[in-house]
Amino acid sequence: MAKKTLTPFERACKQPLMLGLFMPHQEGAWSPSKAPRKTSWDFDYNAECARKADRLGFDIVFALAQWLGKSGYGGDIKFRENAIDPFITSAGLAPITKNVLLIATVHILYGWHPLHLAKYGAVIDHMSGGRWGLNVVTGYKESEFRMFGLDPIPHDERYAMASEFTTIMQRLWSEDEELTFKGKYWRTNGAFVAPKPESGSVVMVNAGSSPAGIDYATTHSDIIFVTSPGGADPAAAVKTLRPHTKKIRQAARAKKRKIKIMINPHVICRETEEEAWKQYHRILDMRDEVATDNFVATFMGGDQSSWRGHSKANWAVGGNVHLVGTPEQIVEWFAKLKRAGCDGMQVNFYDFLPDLDFFGKRVMPLLREAGLRIDVA
C-alpha cells in the first residue's frame, strides 16, 4: 500500500514544536521604538523574510492585518502608517516559497461575503500547492468599522457572525453541489466554488480568548493563537498559560476536535545574556512615547479579552512574551512554554533579517538537539 502523502499542515503537526514567523508587514513591525534597525514593511523585505524562514524549515509565516488612519499610531516614527495586506501578500509569496504554510489574516466582517473569500482562498491555495490558510479576525476597533461605513458590532455577535460566515465558506470548499443557504447574516443561492482547495479545505486560524471567542475557535479552527494572561514576563506567562491552554483543550475535546495552540514570543537572542539584555533596554529606552501611548490606548480601549496583562513597557518592546537571552536560554524557554500547553512558537524579532539569520544558525540546531524539531518526511 502506497504511503499517504502528508499535507503541509499535517507535516507541521508532526513537529514536537511548531515554528512560525510573525512577519513585519507594518511599519515599525511590533515595536514602537526608534532604536536602530533595517526592518521594513515593504513586500521585498517580507518576501526575503518568508524565503529565509522557508529555507530554515519554519512551518508557518503569518502577519496581522490592520486598518489605521493617517500617521498610524503617530509619533515621530508614524508607527504602522505603512502596511501591506497579508491576504494579498500571501498570493505574492505563493510562487516564491516551497514548503512553509502561508496564513492570511482577514477581517471577515468588513464587507466580505463568504463566497468571495472561499473562491479567492481556493485560488491562492492552488497557487501555493495547498499551503494557504486563513486567520479569521472579527475586528474590535470602532475606528476600523467606521472606516468601512459600518456601525460597531457587539462582541459576542461578532463571533456568531463569524461562525455563520465560516460554516458557509467551509461548505463551499468541501461540498460538490451548489449551495443555497439562508442564515441570519448571509445568504447564498446556488453558490459554487471550483477548484476546491487541494486538500478539501484550508488551515483555519483564530485568536479568540473570550468565552465566545474560544467557542468559535474550538469549533472552527485548526490553530488557536493564545496570549499570556500574565503579561510579557516568561515566568509569569508559563504559570498563567497552563490553566488557560487547559481550558481551551477541554473545550476542543468536548467537540471531538484536535487543535494546535501557538503563542507569540518576541525573541531577543545574542551570544551572551548581557548582550541580549542590552538590546532589550535599547529598544525600551528609545521607544517613541507618543506612538507607544497611542498603541497601548487602542488595545486597552477595545472590548477584546487578550493582552490585558501587559504593561506600557511590554507594549514598547512588542510581542506577547519576551524571551531574552542566549541561544540555550531561548530553547529552554521554548521548552517551558511547550510544557505550559503551547504546541508552537510564532516568533517575531526587532531587526528581522539579521535576527532571523542568528536564530537559524544558533537556535535551530539547539532545538533539534533538544528534540523540539525533527525531520518529517
N, C-alpha and C positions, 0 to 999 in steps of 0.2 A: 504494500500500500504506500502510495506516494506521501511524503511528509507534507503536512499542511503548511502553506506559506503564511507567516505571521503578517498581520497588518502593521503599519508603522506604530500605531498606538499599542498593539499587543507586544511589540518588541520593547517599547518603552516600559511597559508594565512588568517586564521580566527583570528589569534592573532592581537591585536591592534598594537603591535610592535614585529616583528620577531626578534629572537635572535640566533646568531650563534657564534661559537668559531673558531677563526683563529688558527689552530694548529701549534705547534713548530716543524715542520718536518725537519728543518735545524739547524745546529749547531749555537748557539747564537740566535736562533729564530729571533726576529725582531729588536734586539738592539745590535749594535757592542760595547758592554760595558764589562768591567772587574768587575763590581760590583757583589757582591756575589749572587748566586742563584744556584738552583739544576736543572733547566730546562734542558732537554735532547732531542736530536734529535731522539733517538732510538725508535724502534717500541713499546717496552713495555711501555715506558713513554707516548707515544702518545696514546696508547690503553687505558691507565688509564685516560688520559685527556678525551678521547671520551666517555668512560663509565661514568665518573663523569658528563660530560655535558648532557649525555642521562638521567641519574638519576635526574638531576636538572630540566629537562624539556626543554633544549635548542632544537631549531628546526633544526639546521644545524651544522655539523662540516665540515671543509674545510681547505685546505692547498694550498700553492703555489707550483709550480714546477720550477726547475732550472737546468741549465747545466753549471757548473763552472769548471775551471781548478784547478790544484794543488794549495793548500792553500786557495782556495776560494777567498774571498776578502782580505785575508792576515792579517797582523798584528800579534801580539803575540797570539791572540785567533784563528787565521786562520778562520775567520768568514765565516760560511756557507760551509766549506770544506766538512764536512759530511752532508749528507741529504738523507732522504728516499723519495721514489717516491709516490705521492698521488694517482696515478691510481692503482698501485699495493697495496698500503696500504688500499685503500677503500675495496678491496676484503677481506683483513685480518680483517677489522673492521666489516664486514657484520654480521658474526655469533655471535659477542660478544656485539652487541648493539641491541636495540629493536625498538626504535621509531625515532631516530634522522636521518635526511637526510644526506647521505654521498656524498659530492660533490668532484669529482676528477678533478684536473687540468691537461690538456693535451695540449702540443704544437703540434697542428694537422698538421702543415706544415713541421715538422721534420721527414719526411719519412713515415707517416701514409697513409693508404688508408681508405676511409670511410667504406668499408666493414669490415675491421679489427675491427675498433672501434665500429661499430654497433653490431657486434657479441659479442665481449668481454664485452661491456657495458650491453647488454641484459642479459648476464650470471650473471654479478655481481648484476644487478637489481633483478634477481630471487633469488640469494643468500641472498639478504638483505630484501626480501619481498616487493619489489617495492620502496626502499628507495635510490636508486642510482641516481646521477645526474652528469652532465658534465659541467665543466668550460672550455670553448673554449678560448685558447690563441693562437695568431699567431706568437709570438716572435718578438723581435725588436733588440736584441743584435747581432751584426755581429759575435762576437766570438762563439755564440751558433750555428748559421748557419754553420760556418766554421768547428765546431766540427763534424758535420754530412756530411762534404764534399760538402756542398751546398753554393751557392752564396746568399748573402742577397737579399731579395725581396723588391721592393719599397712599401712604407707604404700602399697606397690605394689598390694596387694589392693584398696585403696580405688579406685584407678583402673581395675582390672579390673572392679569392680562398676559404676563409673560408665559404662564402655564398654557393658556389657550393658544397663544402665538406658537409656542414650541411644539405643542401637540399637532397643530396643522402642518407645520414645517416638516416634522419628522414623518408624518404620514405621507406627505408629498415625496419624501426621499425613499420611503420603504414600500409603498403600495403601487401596484402596476395598473390601477384603474383610475379614471378621472374622479376627483374628489369634490363632492358637494357638501359643504359644512356650514351650518348656521349656528354660530356661537353668540355669546353675549357681546363680544367686542369685534370679531372679524367674521366675514362670510366668504365662501368661495362657491362657484357654480361651474362644475366641470373642469376644475383646475388640474393641471398635469405637469409634471417635470420629467424631462428626459434630456440627456442621460441622467441616471441616478448616480449618487456618489459611488466610488469604486467598491467600497466595502458595504454598501447598502445604507450607510448613514455616515455621519461625521462625528468627530470627538466634540463633546459638549462640555463647556466650562462655565462655572459661575462662582461668585464670591459672596453669596448670601451669608449673613451671620445672625440676623434676627430670626425669631421663630418662623415667620413667613418665608424669609429667605432660605433658611435651612430646609424647610418643607419643599420649596421649589427645587433647590439644588439636589436634594437626595431623591427626588422624583425623576429629574430630567438630566442631570449632569454626570459626566464620567470623571471629571476632575473638579474638586472644590478647593478654591483658594481660601485660606484662613488667615486672620490677623491675630497677633498676640494680644490677649486680653491684659497682659501685664506690662505693655509698653515695649520699648526697644531693647532694654537690657536683656541679654540672652538667658541669664539665670532666672529672672522673673518670667520670661517667656516660656521656658521649659516647664516651670512649675504650674503656670496658669493654662498652658495649652493642653495638658493631659486630660482634665475634665471636659474641656471644650471639644477636642477631637473625639473623645469617647462618646459624647452626646451625639455628634454628627454620625459616627459609625453605627450607633444604635438605631438612629432614625433610618439610615440606609438599609440596615439588616431587616428592620421591620417591614420594609417594602421589597425585600429579597433582591436588593441591588448591591453591586460591588462598586465602590468609588475609590478614587485616589485623592489624598489630601496633600496640598502643597502650600508652602509658605514663602514669603519674600524676604530673604536676608540681604542687607547691604554689606558686601564683603570688602573689607579694607585689609589687605594682606601684604606683608612685607617680610623680608628675611629675618628681621628681629622685631620683637614686640615693641621696643622703643620707637622704631621707625613707623610702625603701623599706627601707634597712638599719636605720634607727631602729625601724621597725615590726617587723622581724625580731628585733632584740635585745629589744624589749619583750616579744614572745611568749616568747622563750627565757628571759629573766631572770625573768619572772613565772610560770614553769612550776610546776605543783603537783608537788612532789618525790615524794610518795607515789604519786600516780596515774601519774607518768612511770615510776617504778621498776617498778610492777606491770605497766604496759603493755609495757615492754621485756622483762620476765621472761617474760610469757606467750608472746610471739612467739619469743624465743630458746630457750624450753623445749620447743617443738614439734619435729616431725620434718619440717617443710616446708623447702624449699630457698631460698625467697625471703627478701629483706630482711636477709640475713646481713651485708652490708657497712655497715650503718647504726649510728651511734653513739647514745648516750643523747641527746645534743643534737639529732641528726637526728630522733629519735622525738618529742622535746618540741615541735618546730616542726610536725611532721606532714607527710604526703605523701611520695612516693617520691623525687622530685628537687626541690630548692629553687631556684626561679627568682626572683631578687630584683633589681629594678632599674626602669628607666624603661620606658615602652611600647616604645620602639625596641629596648631590650636584651632584653625578653621575646620579641619577634618574632625577634630574632637567635638566641636560644637554641632557640626552636621550630624554626627552620630547621636548626640544627646537630643537634638530636635527630632530625629527619627524615632528614638525611644519615647518621645513625648507624643507620638502619633502622626508625625509628618512623613508621608511617603516620598516627598520630593522637595527640592530647593529650587526656587525661581529667583536666581541671583541678579542683583544689579551692582554696578560699580560707579565710582566717581569719574575717573578718566577711562572710559570703556575699553578702547583697543589695547593700550599698554597693560591695564589691569587684567583684561581677559587673557592676554599673552602670558602674563606671570602666573595666572591661575592655571592655564593649560600646562605650563612647564613644571610648576612646583606643587600644585594641589592635586591635579588629576591623577598623577602616579600614586600619591598617597591614598587617594580614595580607592584605588584598585587594591593597594596593599591592605587596606582596612576591610576589604570585602564589600564596599559600598557601590562599586562599579565593576561590571563583569562584561565579558564578550558574549553577545547574543547573536546567534545565527539568524 
